[in-house]
Amino acid sequence: MEFNSIIKERRKILGISQQDLADYSDVSVRLIKSIETNKANPTVKTLSKICDVLGLELIMKIKEIN
């Protein structure tokens, strides 16, 4: 499952609107909408803020390039 789907699903489970998520995470509602529709690539900082509000843990995988 892609992170955008996880964010949208978790937000709906918690019963909060996109506007609420934007307000609580201190990002724009436009960005929340773009993330949920997979039209934006948010920064790690932004994802971290959103995950904090949604009670999700942000785990990053880093590929080694040889």
N, C-alpha and C positions, 0 to 999 in steps of 0.2 A: 504494500500500500504506500502510495506517495504521501509526502508530508502535507501537501495541500488537502488531501482527502482526510487525513487524520485530524487536522486542525478543524475542518468543517464539521466532521462527525462529532468530535469532542465538544465543540461549541454547542451543537444541537442537543447533545446529551445533557449538558449543563443548563440548557434552556436560556442561553444568553444570545442576544442579537449581535450582528456584525458591529453595530454602533457601540454596544456595550463593550465588546472585546477591544475595539479601537480605543475607547475611553480608558479602560482599565490598563491596557498595555502601552498607552501613550504613543500610538501610531495612528495614521489616518484611516478612516473607514474605507477610503478608496484603495489603500494598500491592502487592507484585509480582504476586500472583494477580489482584488487582483491575485492575491496569494491563493485564495480558495478556488479560483478558476484557472490556476496554473499559468497566469499571465505575468507574474512577477517572480523574480528571484531575490528574496529578502536576504539581508545580511544575517550573519550569525547573531549579532546583537539584537536585531529585530525578532528573529525566531526565538531567541532566549526570553525576551519580554513576553511574547505571546504564549510560549510554553509555561512560563511562570503563572500566568493568569489561568491557564487551562489545567494546571496541575500535571503537566507532562514533563518528562525528563528529556533533555536534548542530548543525544549521543551522536558524536561525529565520528565517521570512519574516514581515515586518511589513507589514500592509496600511495604506496611507495612506487616511485618511478626509478627504474634502474637503467 
